[in-house]
Amino acid sequence: MNLFDGLEKFGIKASQDMGLYEDERLAERKEEEKLKTMTSEPKEEDFLLEKTILCPVCDVKFKSIVMKTGKAKRLESDQDLRPRQQYIDGLKYDVSACPHCGYAALNRYFEHATTGQIKLIREQICSRFQPSIITSGIRSISYDEAIDKHKLSLYNAMVKKARTSEKAYNCLIISWLLRGKSEELGVEHPDYQACVDEEEAFYKEAYEGLVKAVASESYPICGMDQNTVDYILAVMSAHFKQYDVASKCLSRVLTSATANHKIKDLTLELKDEILAELKKR
C-alpha cells in the first residue's frame, strides 16, 4: 500500500518505496558507524610515519619508519624501565638500517659515525652486504623483523668499535624486544622458552656491558643520568643474584640529591623486594 495515495491531485508523485522514517534511520546508521569507529582499537600503523634519512656511510637517502612522537599513550613501564605504549611497542622502531649498504644503528647514534668508523663499516659490512628489497609506504613490522634489525645494529656497533655503553644498550633493547615477543607468543607456544632463553642471554650481555660502561664512561650514558643507570643496574644485578652490586646501586640512588621522588620510590620498592628475598634464603 502506498501511504501517499491521493497526493497526485496536488501534482505530487510519491512512490511507495519512500521510507517515512528514512532520514532518522540514516542518521542512526551514521551515529552507529561513528561510535564503532571511535570504539575500535587503532592499528599500529596509526602511530607510525616515514622519515627520509641520509646514510652517512653510502650517502644514499632512504625511508625509515619511526614512531610518531607523543602519539601513543604511555603505560606503566616494567620494573627495569622497559617502556610500554598502548597499541604499539615503540622499541621496534628504535633503529635505522640502510637497505643499500647495511649500516644500522640505534636512532640516537645513526648520524654520528666518525670517519674511522665509516671506513670500518665499508670494509667489513658494506663489501659483503646483500641489499634488501625496498618497500614503500608505512607498515608495521613484526618482533622478528625488529630483532633482526637491532642485531644488525649491534653487529655494526661491534665492527665500528663503538663505546661499551652503545653495545650494552643495543643488547638491552634486544632483550626487551624478545620479552615483548615472548609475551605475544604466550607460554603455550612451542617457541616461548627459546625466546625467553635468548632474552636472558642478551640481558646478561647488557648487564655486563653497563657495569663496564659505568666504570669507564662519563654521564649521561645512552641518554640516561646516573640515577637512572644505577636503578636499572640494581634491577638487573638483583635479577642475576648479584645482591652486593644491587646494594651499592640502591644506596647511590637513595642518597642522591638529584634523584626525583619517582626513582626513589621505585628504588625503595626494589630494596624491600631484595630484603624479602634474602630473608627467604
C-alpha positions as CSV (number, residue, x, y, z in Angstrom):
1,M,0.0,0.0,0.0
2,N,1.2,3.5,-0.9
3,L,0.9,5.7,2.1
4,F,0.8,8.8,-0.2
5,D,-2.1,7.8,-2.5
6,G,-4.2,10.8,-3.3
7,L,-1.4,13.4,-3.5
8,E,-1.5,13.2,-7.3
9,K,-4.2,15.9,-7.3
10,F,-1.7,18.2,-5.8
11,G,0.8,17.4,-8.6
12,I,2.9,15.4,-6.2
13,K,4.1,11.9,-7.1
14,A,5.3,10.0,-4.1
15,S,6.4,6.4,-4.7
16,Q,5.5,3.6,-2.2
17,D,9.1,2.8,-1.7
18,M,9.8,6.1,0.0
19,G,10.6,5.4,3.7
20,L,8.6,7.6,6.1
21,Y,11.4,7.5,8.7
22,E,14.3,7.0,6.3
23,D,16.1,10.2,7.4
24,E,16.0,9.1,11.0
25,R,17.3,5.6,10.1
26,L,20.1,7.1,8.0
27,A,21.1,9.4,10.9
28,E,21.1,6.4,13.3
29,R,23.3,4.4,11.0
30,K,25.8,7.3,10.7
31,E,25.8,7.6,14.5
32,E,26.4,3.8,14.9
33,E,29.3,3.9,12.4
34,K,30.8,6.9,14.2
35,L,30.6,5.1,17.6
36,K,32.0,1.9,16.0
37,T,35.0,3.9,14.6
38,M,35.5,5.6,18.0
39,T,35.5,2.4,20.0
40,S,37.6,0.2,17.6
41,E,41.2,-0.2,18.5
42,P,43.7,1.8,16.4
43,K,46.2,0.0,14.3
44,E,49.9,0.1,14.8
45,E,50.3,1.9,11.5
46,D,48.3,4.8,13.0
47,F,51.3,5.6,15.2
48,L,53.9,5.5,12.5
49,L,55.4,7.8,9.9
50,E,58.0,7.6,7.2
51,K,61.2,9.7,7.7
52,T,63.8,10.3,5.0
53,I,67.3,9.6,6.2
54,L,70.7,10.2,4.6
55,C,73.0,7.3,5.2
56,P,76.4,8.7,6.4
57,V,78.2,5.6,5.1
58,C,77.0,5.3,1.5
59,D,75.4,8.8,1.1
60,V,72.1,7.5,-0.2
61,K,68.8,8.6,1.1
62,F,66.2,6.0,2.2
63,K,62.9,5.9,4.0
64,S,62.8,4.7,7.6
65,I,59.6,4.0,9.6
66,V,59.6,5.7,13.0
67,M,57.0,6.1,15.8
68,K,55.2,9.5,16.0
69,T,56.5,11.5,19.0
70,G,53.9,11.7,21.7
71,K,51.2,9.9,19.7
72,A,51.0,6.7,21.7
73,K,49.7,6.6,25.3
74,R,52.5,5.6,27.7
75,L,51.7,2.7,30.0
76,E,53.4,1.7,33.3
77,S,56.9,0.5,32.4
78,D,58.5,-2.8,33.6
79,Q,60.5,-2.8,36.7
80,D,63.7,-2.3,34.8
81,L,62.2,0.7,33.0
82,R,61.4,-1.1,29.7
83,P,59.0,1.4,28.1
84,R,55.5,0.3,27.2
85,Q,52.9,2.1,25.0
86,Q,49.3,1.3,24.3
87,Y,48.7,-0.5,20.9
88,I,52.4,-0.4,19.9
89,D,55.8,-1.4,21.0
90,G,57.9,1.7,20.1
91,L,61.2,-0.2,20.7
92,K,60.6,-2.0,17.4
93,Y,61.2,1.3,15.6
94,D,64.2,2.5,17.6
95,V,66.8,1.6,14.9
96,S,67.6,2.9,11.4
97,A,69.0,0.4,8.9
98,C,70.2,1.5,5.4
99,P,68.8,-1.1,2.9
100,H,71.6,-0.1,0.4
101,C,74.8,-0.7,2.3
102,G,73.9,-2.5,5.6
103,Y,74.8,0.3,8.0
104,A,72.5,0.2,11.0
105,A,72.4,1.9,14.4
106,L,70.1,3.0,17.1
107,N,68.3,6.2,16.1
108,R,70.3,8.2,18.6
109,Y,73.6,7.1,17.1
110,F,72.8,6.7,13.4
111,E,74.0,10.1,12.2
112,H,77.1,10.2,14.3
113,A,79.5,7.8,12.7
114,T,83.1,9.1,12.6
115,T,85.4,8.9,9.5
116,G,87.2,5.9,11.1
117,Q,84.0,4.1,11.9
118,I,82.7,4.6,8.3
119,K,85.9,3.1,6.9
120,L,85.5,0.0,9.1
121,I,81.8,-0.4,8.2
122,R,82.5,-0.1,4.5
123,E,85.3,-2.7,4.7
124,Q,83.6,-5.2,6.9
125,I,79.9,-4.8,6.3
126,C,79.1,-2.9,3.0
127,S,81.5,-5.0,1.0
128,R,79.5,-8.2,2.0
129,F,76.0,-6.8,2.4
130,Q,73.3,-8.1,0.2
131,P,70.8,-5.2,-0.4
132,S,67.3,-5.9,0.7
133,I,64.1,-5.4,-1.2
134,I,63.0,-1.8,-0.6
135,T,59.3,-1.4,0.1
136,S,57.4,1.8,0.1
137,G,54.7,3.0,2.4
138,I,54.1,2.8,6.1
139,R,53.7,-0.6,7.6
140,S,54.1,-2.2,11.0
141,I,56.9,-4.7,11.5
142,S,56.9,-7.9,13.5
143,Y,59.1,-8.6,16.5
144,D,61.3,-10.9,14.4
145,E,61.9,-8.2,11.8
146,A,62.7,-5.7,14.6
147,I,65.0,-8.1,16.4
148,D,66.9,-8.8,13.2
149,K,67.4,-5.0,12.5
150,H,68.6,-4.5,16.1
151,K,71.0,-7.4,15.8
152,L,72.4,-5.8,12.6
153,S,72.7,-2.6,14.7
154,L,74.6,-4.4,17.4
155,Y,76.9,-6.0,14.8
156,N,77.6,-2.6,13.3
157,A,78.4,-1.3,16.8
158,M,80.9,-4.1,17.3
159,V,82.5,-3.5,13.9
160,K,82.9,0.3,14.2
161,K,84.3,-0.2,17.8
162,A,81.5,1.8,19.4
163,R,81.5,2.7,23.1
164,T,80.7,-0.1,25.5
165,S,77.6,1.7,26.5
166,E,76.2,1.7,22.9
167,K,76.8,-2.0,22.6
168,A,75.3,-2.7,26.0
169,Y,72.2,-0.5,25.2
170,N,71.8,-2.4,22.0
171,C,71.7,-5.7,23.9
172,L,69.3,-4.3,26.5
173,I,66.8,-3.2,23.8
174,I,67.1,-6.6,22.0
175,S,66.3,-8.3,25.3
176,W,63.3,-6.1,25.8
177,L,62.1,-6.9,22.3
178,L,62.5,-10.6,23.0
179,R,60.4,-10.1,26.1
180,G,57.7,-8.4,24.1
181,K,57.9,-11.3,21.6
182,S,57.5,-13.9,24.3
183,E,54.5,-12.0,25.8
184,E,53.0,-12.0,22.3
185,L,53.6,-15.8,21.8
186,G,52.3,-16.9,25.2
187,V,53.6,-19.6,27.5
188,E,51.9,-22.4,25.5
189,H,53.7,-21.5,22.2
190,P,56.4,-24.0,21.3
191,D,58.9,-21.2,20.7
192,Y,58.2,-19.5,24.0
193,Q,61.1,-21.0,26.1
194,A,63.7,-20.4,23.3
195,C,62.6,-16.8,23.2
196,V,62.9,-16.5,27.0
197,D,66.4,-18.1,26.9
198,E,67.6,-15.7,24.2
199,E,66.2,-12.8,26.2
200,E,68.2,-13.9,29.2
201,A,71.4,-14.2,27.1
202,F,71.1,-10.6,25.8
203,Y,70.1,-9.3,29.2
204,K,73.3,-10.8,30.6
205,E,75.4,-9.1,27.9
206,A,73.6,-5.8,28.6
207,Y,74.3,-6.1,32.3
208,E,78.0,-6.8,31.9
209,G,78.3,-4.0,29.4
210,L,76.6,-1.4,31.5
211,V,78.8,-2.3,34.5
212,K,81.9,-1.7,32.3
213,A,80.4,1.5,30.9
214,V,79.8,2.9,34.3
215,A,83.4,2.3,35.3
216,S,84.9,3.9,32.1
217,E,82.4,6.4,30.7
218,S,81.0,9.7,31.9
219,Y,77.3,10.5,32.2
220,P,74.9,10.7,30.6
221,I,75.2,7.1,29.4
222,C,72.9,6.3,26.5
223,G,70.9,9.5,27.3
224,M,70.4,8.4,30.9
225,D,71.6,10.2,34.0
226,Q,73.5,8.4,36.9
227,N,70.4,7.8,39.0
228,T,68.5,6.1,36.1
229,V,71.5,3.9,35.2
230,D,72.1,3.0,38.9
231,Y,68.5,2.0,39.3
232,I,68.5,-0.2,36.1
233,L,71.7,-1.8,37.2
234,A,70.2,-2.5,40.6
235,V,67.2,-4.3,39.0
236,M,69.5,-6.3,36.7
237,S,72.0,-7.2,39.4
238,A,69.1,-8.4,41.6
239,H,67.9,-10.5,38.7
240,F,71.3,-12.2,38.4
241,K,71.5,-12.6,42.3
242,Q,74.4,-10.1,42.5
243,Y,73.0,-8.5,45.6
244,D,76.2,-6.8,46.6
245,V,76.2,-4.8,43.4
246,A,72.5,-4.1,43.8
247,S,73.0,-2.8,47.3
248,K,75.7,-0.3,46.2
249,C,73.5,0.9,43.3
250,L,70.5,1.3,45.5
251,S,72.5,3.3,48.1
252,R,73.7,5.7,45.5
253,V,70.2,6.4,44.3
254,L,68.7,6.8,47.8
255,T,71.5,9.2,48.9
256,S,71.5,11.2,45.7
257,A,70.4,14.8,46.0
258,T,69.4,14.9,42.3
259,A,67.2,11.7,42.2
260,N,63.5,12.5,41.9
261,H,60.7,11.1,44.0
262,K,59.6,8.6,41.4
263,I,63.0,6.9,41.0
264,K,63.5,6.9,44.8
265,D,60.1,5.3,45.3
266,L,61.0,2.6,42.8
267,T,64.3,2.1,44.5
268,L,62.7,1.6,47.9
269,E,60.3,-0.9,46.4
270,L,63.2,-2.8,44.9
271,K,65.1,-2.7,48.2
272,D,62.1,-4.2,50.0
273,E,61.9,-7.0,47.4
274,I,65.6,-7.8,47.8
275,L,65.4,-7.8,51.6
276,A,62.4,-10.2,51.4
277,E,64.3,-12.5,49.1
278,L,67.3,-12.5,51.3
279,K,65.2,-13.4,54.3
280,K,63.8,-16.4,52.5
281,R,67.3,-17.6,51.8
